[in-house]
Amino acid sequence: MSEVPPNHPLDRPIWSALTTRQQALAEGASDARRFPVEIAPFADMVDMSAQSFAALGRLLSGPEIAVLFTPDPVIAPPDFKVLLADTGEQMIGTPIDSSLAGVEIVRLGAADVPAMLALTELTKPGPFSARTHELGTFLGIRVDGELVAMTGERMKPGNYTEMTAVCVHPDHRGRGYAQALLSAVARQIVARGEIPFLHVFTSNVSAIALYRRQGMEIRRRLHVTVLQKQE
Protein backbone atom coordinates (compact mmCIF):
# COMPACT_ATOMS: atom_id res chain seq x y z
CA MET A 1 0.00 0.00 0.00
CA SER A 2 1.43 3.38 -0.99
CA GLU A 3 1.92 6.20 1.48
CA VAL A 4 -1.26 8.14 2.13
CA PRO A 5 -0.95 11.84 1.21
CA PRO A 6 -1.96 14.29 3.96
CA ASN A 7 -5.34 16.04 3.88
CA HIS A 8 -6.68 13.81 1.14
CA PRO A 9 -10.48 14.13 0.76
CA LEU A 10 -10.86 10.41 1.44
CA ASP A 11 -9.09 10.63 4.81
CA ARG A 12 -12.27 12.16 6.24
CA PRO A 13 -14.80 11.16 3.59
CA ILE A 14 -17.91 12.23 5.51
CA TRP A 15 -16.61 15.72 6.27
CA SER A 16 -15.31 16.06 2.71
CA ALA A 17 -18.66 15.04 1.23
CA LEU A 18 -20.62 17.42 3.46
CA THR A 19 -18.33 20.33 2.61
CA THR A 20 -18.08 19.71 -1.15
CA ARG A 21 -20.52 18.00 -3.51
CA GLN A 22 -23.12 17.13 -0.86
CA GLN A 23 -22.93 20.30 1.22
CA ALA A 24 -26.51 21.18 0.26
CA LEU A 25 -27.62 18.19 2.36
CA ALA A 26 -25.54 19.11 5.40
CA GLU A 27 -27.16 19.87 8.73
CA GLY A 28 -24.93 21.87 11.07
CA ALA A 29 -22.28 24.49 10.46
CA SER A 30 -18.54 25.06 10.70
CA ASP A 31 -17.75 22.77 13.65
CA ALA A 32 -19.95 19.71 13.01
CA ARG A 33 -22.11 18.47 10.16
CA ARG A 34 -24.31 15.48 9.44
CA PHE A 35 -26.57 14.07 6.78
CA PRO A 36 -30.31 14.26 7.50
CA VAL A 37 -31.31 11.31 9.71
CA GLU A 38 -33.74 9.92 7.14
CA ILE A 39 -30.90 9.76 4.58
CA ALA A 40 -27.94 8.45 6.58
CA PRO A 41 -26.52 8.55 10.14
CA PHE A 42 -23.11 9.83 9.04
CA ALA A 43 -21.57 12.86 10.73
CA ASP A 44 -18.17 14.40 11.33
CA MET A 45 -16.47 17.37 12.92
CA VAL A 46 -13.86 19.83 11.74
CA ASP A 47 -11.61 18.55 14.55
CA MET A 48 -11.80 16.63 17.83
CA SER A 49 -12.00 19.67 20.10
CA ALA A 50 -14.52 20.05 22.92
CA GLN A 51 -16.18 22.80 20.90
CA SER A 52 -16.69 20.48 17.94
CA PHE A 53 -18.06 17.67 20.11
CA ALA A 54 -20.48 20.15 21.67
CA ALA A 55 -21.63 21.18 18.18
CA LEU A 56 -22.12 17.52 17.23
CA GLY A 57 -24.14 16.97 20.39
CA ARG A 58 -26.47 19.80 19.47
CA LEU A 59 -27.26 18.03 16.19
CA LEU A 60 -28.40 14.85 17.97
CA SER A 61 -31.64 14.33 19.83
CA GLY A 62 -33.11 11.36 21.66
CA PRO A 63 -31.73 8.00 20.49
CA GLU A 64 -30.17 9.38 17.28
CA ILE A 65 -26.66 8.19 16.49
CA ALA A 66 -23.68 9.68 14.68
CA VAL A 67 -21.49 7.36 12.61
CA LEU A 68 -17.98 8.73 12.01
CA PHE A 69 -15.25 7.54 9.61
CA THR A 70 -11.95 9.04 10.77
CA PRO A 71 -8.23 8.44 10.22
CA ASP A 72 -7.55 8.27 13.99
CA PRO A 73 -9.47 6.73 16.90
CA VAL A 74 -12.23 8.94 18.31
CA ILE A 75 -11.85 9.80 21.99
CA ALA A 76 -15.33 10.97 22.95
CA PRO A 77 -16.08 13.16 25.98
CA PRO A 78 -18.16 11.66 28.81
CA ASP A 79 -21.44 13.10 27.55
CA PHE A 80 -21.28 10.68 24.60
CA LYS A 81 -21.78 6.93 24.65
CA VAL A 82 -19.59 4.90 22.27
CA LEU A 83 -21.83 2.22 20.74
CA LEU A 84 -19.20 0.92 18.34
CA ALA A 85 -15.47 1.41 17.85
CA ASP A 86 -14.18 -0.66 14.94
CA THR A 87 -12.03 -0.32 11.84
CA GLY A 88 -12.81 -0.49 8.15
CA GLU A 89 -10.81 -0.71 4.97
CA GLN A 90 -11.22 2.01 2.38
CA MET A 91 -10.84 0.47 -1.06
CA ILE A 92 -10.43 2.34 -4.30
CA GLY A 93 -10.41 1.50 -7.99
CA THR A 94 -12.68 0.55 -10.84
CA PRO A 95 -14.06 -3.00 -10.64
CA ILE A 96 -13.50 -5.08 -13.74
CA ASP A 97 -16.31 -5.26 -16.27
CA SER A 98 -18.74 -8.03 -15.44
CA SER A 99 -22.03 -8.81 -17.11
CA LEU A 100 -24.44 -11.70 -16.86
CA ALA A 101 -26.29 -13.14 -19.83
CA GLY A 102 -30.04 -12.99 -19.42
CA VAL A 103 -29.91 -10.85 -16.27
CA GLU A 104 -31.46 -7.39 -16.42
CA ILE A 105 -30.03 -4.65 -14.22
CA VAL A 106 -32.67 -2.03 -13.40
CA ARG A 107 -32.56 1.45 -11.91
CA LEU A 108 -34.26 1.69 -8.51
CA GLY A 109 -36.28 4.61 -7.22
CA ALA A 110 -38.74 5.78 -4.60
CA ALA A 111 -41.27 3.08 -5.47
CA ASP A 112 -38.65 0.43 -4.68
CA VAL A 113 -37.82 1.72 -1.19
CA PRO A 114 -39.84 -0.95 0.71
CA ALA A 115 -38.06 -3.70 -1.21
CA MET A 116 -34.67 -2.00 -0.73
CA LEU A 117 -35.27 -1.68 3.01
CA ALA A 118 -36.33 -5.32 3.24
CA LEU A 119 -33.20 -6.50 1.40
CA THR A 120 -30.84 -4.38 3.50
CA GLU A 121 -32.56 -5.49 6.71
CA LEU A 122 -31.96 -9.10 5.66
CA THR A 123 -28.35 -8.71 4.49
CA LYS A 124 -27.04 -5.91 6.78
CA PRO A 125 -24.68 -4.17 4.29
CA GLY A 126 -24.56 -1.04 6.49
CA PRO A 127 -26.83 1.90 7.29
CA PHE A 128 -29.72 2.23 4.87
CA SER A 129 -32.74 4.45 5.43
CA ALA A 130 -35.89 5.49 3.60
CA ARG A 131 -34.13 8.29 1.71
CA THR A 132 -30.65 6.80 1.26
CA HIS A 133 -31.43 6.18 -2.40
CA GLU A 134 -31.51 9.96 -2.93
CA LEU A 135 -27.72 10.10 -2.54
CA GLY A 136 -27.14 8.66 -6.01
CA THR A 137 -28.12 6.03 -8.52
CA PHE A 138 -29.09 2.60 -7.16
CA LEU A 139 -29.22 -0.44 -9.42
CA GLY A 140 -30.82 -3.78 -8.73
CA ILE A 141 -31.61 -7.24 -10.02
CA ARG A 142 -35.04 -8.84 -9.67
CA VAL A 143 -35.90 -12.52 -9.90
CA ASP A 144 -39.59 -13.35 -10.40
CA GLY A 145 -40.43 -9.79 -9.40
CA GLU A 146 -38.46 -9.88 -6.11
CA LEU A 147 -35.50 -7.56 -5.55
CA VAL A 148 -32.63 -9.96 -4.79
CA ALA A 149 -29.53 -7.80 -5.25
CA MET A 150 -28.59 -4.14 -5.34
CA THR A 151 -25.74 -1.66 -5.18
CA GLY A 152 -25.68 2.13 -5.35
CA GLU A 153 -23.90 5.40 -4.64
CA ARG A 154 -23.60 7.17 -1.31
CA MET A 155 -20.96 9.69 -0.19
CA LYS A 156 -19.42 12.00 -2.76
CA PRO A 157 -16.29 13.65 -1.35
CA GLY A 158 -14.44 15.78 -3.88
CA ASN A 159 -14.00 13.90 -7.14
CA TYR A 160 -14.76 10.52 -5.57
CA THR A 161 -18.03 8.58 -5.35
CA GLU A 162 -18.63 5.81 -2.85
CA MET A 163 -20.25 2.54 -3.87
CA THR A 164 -22.50 1.18 -1.14
CA ALA A 165 -25.25 -1.27 -0.15
CA VAL A 166 -23.62 -4.16 -1.98
CA CYS A 167 -26.07 -6.87 -1.02
CA VAL A 168 -27.47 -10.12 -2.38
CA HIS A 169 -30.33 -12.16 -0.95
CA PRO A 170 -28.91 -15.32 0.71
CA ASP A 171 -30.96 -17.54 -1.60
CA HIS A 172 -29.40 -15.96 -4.69
CA ARG A 173 -25.70 -15.78 -3.84
CA GLY A 174 -22.97 -17.32 -5.95
CA ARG A 175 -24.48 -16.18 -9.23
CA GLY A 176 -22.27 -13.15 -9.88
CA TYR A 177 -24.93 -10.57 -9.05
CA ALA A 178 -22.70 -8.47 -6.75
CA GLN A 179 -19.89 -8.36 -9.28
CA ALA A 180 -22.24 -7.36 -12.11
CA LEU A 181 -23.83 -4.59 -10.04
CA LEU A 182 -20.48 -3.25 -8.80
CA SER A 183 -19.26 -3.12 -12.37
CA ALA A 184 -22.40 -1.33 -13.58
CA VAL A 185 -22.31 1.27 -10.79
CA ALA A 186 -18.58 1.82 -11.26
CA ARG A 187 -19.01 2.36 -15.00
CA GLN A 188 -21.49 5.17 -14.45
CA ILE A 189 -19.20 6.79 -11.86
CA VAL A 190 -16.20 6.66 -14.21
CA ALA A 191 -18.32 7.96 -17.09
CA ARG A 192 -18.86 11.15 -15.08
CA GLY A 193 -15.11 11.56 -14.60
CA GLU A 194 -15.21 10.44 -10.95
CA ILE A 195 -13.28 7.77 -9.05
CA PRO A 196 -15.10 4.84 -7.36
CA PHE A 197 -14.33 3.77 -3.81
CA LEU A 198 -16.03 1.87 -1.00
CA HIS A 199 -15.76 0.95 2.68
CA VAL A 200 -15.81 -2.50 4.23
CA PHE A 201 -15.26 -3.60 7.82
CA THR A 202 -11.76 -4.97 8.38
CA SER A 203 -13.27 -8.19 9.74
CA ASN A 204 -15.22 -8.85 6.52
CA VAL A 205 -12.40 -10.74 4.86
CA SER A 206 -14.62 -12.44 2.27
CA ALA A 207 -15.91 -9.11 0.96
CA ILE A 208 -12.39 -7.66 0.88
CA ALA A 209 -11.25 -10.68 -1.12
CA LEU A 210 -14.16 -10.19 -3.54
CA TYR A 211 -13.30 -6.54 -4.08
CA ARG A 212 -9.64 -7.40 -4.60
CA ARG A 213 -10.60 -9.93 -7.25
CA GLN A 214 -12.61 -7.19 -8.88
CA GLY A 215 -9.45 -5.08 -9.16
CA MET A 216 -9.88 -2.74 -6.19
CA GLU A 217 -7.09 -2.00 -3.72
CA ILE A 218 -7.02 -1.01 -0.07
CA ARG A 219 -6.16 2.67 0.18
CA ARG A 220 -6.09 2.99 3.94
CA ARG A 221 -7.70 1.88 7.20
CA LEU A 222 -10.27 4.15 8.86
CA HIS A 223 -11.80 4.10 12.32
CA VAL A 224 -15.57 3.57 12.43
CA THR A 225 -17.18 5.07 15.53
CA VAL A 226 -20.84 5.17 16.47
CA LEU A 227 -21.75 7.80 19.06
CA GLN A 228 -24.92 8.57 20.98
CA LYS A 229 -25.55 11.33 23.49
CA GLN A 230 -25.81 10.18 27.08
CA GLU A 231 -29.28 10.52 28.57
N, C-alpha and C positions, 0 to 999 in steps of 0.2 A: 504494500500500500504506500503510495507516495505521500510526502509530507503535506499536511493540510495548510493552505495559506491562511493567514490571519484575516479576521473580519469578512470571511466569505459569507454570502447570503444564506448558504445552507447550514452554517454553524448554528444559527438560531432561526430555523425555517419559519416558525410561527410568527416571531416578531418581524422577520423580513417580509412575510406575506402580508401582514396587517399594516405594514408601513409602505408597501409598494403596490402591487397589482390588485390586492384585495383590501386596500385601506378604506374603501367605501363601505365595507361590511363591519369595520372595526367599532367596537364599543370601548369607551375609555378615552384616554388622552396620552400625554407625553410620557407618563411613568409606567402605565400598565394598559394593555389592550387585550380584548378577547373577541372571538367570533360570537355572534348571537347564539344563545343556548340551543335554540331549535335547529341550528345548522351544525354546530360542532362544539365540544367542550374545551377547545384549545385556547390557551392564553399564554402570555409572556410579559416580561417586564423589561424596561430599558437596562436595568441592572439589578443586583440583589440587595440593594439598600433597604433600610427600614421604611423609607419614604415610598419606595416602589412596592414593597409588600403591603403597606397600608392602602395604596391605590388599588392593588389587586383585590384586597379584601372588600373594598367598597363596591367592586363590580359583582361580588358574589352575594347571594341571599339564600337563606334556608339551606337545603341540602345540595345546592349546586356545587359542582366540582370544577377545578381548573386543571387541565392536563398540559404539562410543560415538556418541551423537548429542548434540552440545553446541553452545551458542551461539557459543563462541569456539574457535579452533584449539587442539588438544591438543599441548602440549609435553611429550613423554614423557621420563623419565629414561633413562640409558644401559642399564639392565637390561631395557628393553623394546625390541622391534623393531616399527617402524611398517610394517605390511603394506599399508595404504591410508590416504591422507589426501585426502578429496574433499569435495564439498559436495552438499547435497540441498535441495530445496524442500519446505517443510511447507505443505500445502494444506488448507484447511478449508471446510466447507460441505456442504450436502445435495444430492447429484446429482439432477438432474431425473428424474421418473418415466419409466421406459422398460420396456416389455414387448414380448415377441415372440410373435406368434400361432403356436400349435402347438409352442412350445418349453417344455419342463417344467424348472423349476428345482428341484433336489433338495437336501436337507440331507445333508451328508457326515459320516461318523463314522469310528470306528477301523477298520472293515472296508475303508474306502476309502483308507487310508494308502498302500499300495503304488502305487495309481493317482495319488494326490496327489503323492507323491515323484517318480514318473516324469514327471508333467506339469511340475513345478517344475524338475526337472533339465533338461528340454528347453527351457524358456522363460526360466529364470533371473530370476524376479521379485524375488529377494532371499532371505535365509536362510529355509530351511524344513526342519524336522527331523521325526522320527518322532512327536513329541508336540506339535508346533506347533498342531495342530488343537484341543488342549485349552484354548487361550487364549480361544476364543469360537466362535461359530457360523460354519461354513464352508458355502457353497452352491456347487453345481456344475451343469453341463449335460453330459449324455451324448448321444452320437450313435452309434447302433448298439451300445450297451452300453459304448462307450469314453468315459472322462472327457476332454472336450476344452476345458473352460473352468471356472475357479473363482475365487472371491474369498471372503475371510473377515475375521475380526476378530483383532487382535493386542494391542497395548499399550492399557492402560486407565488413563491418568493423570487423576486427578480426575474431572470429569464428561464427559470426552472418551473416545471409542473410535476406535482406529485401524483403518482398512480396509487390508487387505494381500493379498499373493499374487494380485494381479490378473493373471491369465494365461490365454492362449488358445492352443491348439495351432496351429502355423503353417498347417496345412491347413484350418483352420476360421476364419480371421480375416476381417474385413470383413462379418460377419453380425450385428453388434450384440450379441454375447454379453457382452463386457466391460461395455458400458453397462447391459445388463439386470441383470447380477449386481451391479454397483455400486449401482444403484438399489434392488435387493432388500435388500442388506446395509444400506444407509443407512436404509431404511424401518424395519428392525427396531431399529436404533440409536436413531433418533428416537422410536420408539414407547416406548422405555424412558426417555425424557426426557434422552438423552445427545446429544452433538454429534459428528458424524463428522469425521474428518480422515485424512490419509495423508501418506506421504513418497515422494518420487521424486527420483532423481539429477538434478542441475541439467542435466547433459548430455543427458538423455532428453527432448528438446524435443517429440517426437511425443506422448509420454504426457502431458506438461504441457498440450499443446494439447487433447488429449482431455478431460482433467479440467476445463479451463477451459470447454470447450463444454458439459460436464455441469453447469456452474454453480458450480464450486469456485473458490476464489481462493487465491493464494499469501499465506500469513500471514507467513512469514519464512524466511530461509535458515539452515540448520544445517550444522555440520561433522560429517562422517562419518569416524570414525577406527577402524581395525582394529589392535589391538595383540596382540602375542604376547611372552611372556617369552623373553629370550635364554637360549640353552642354557648 
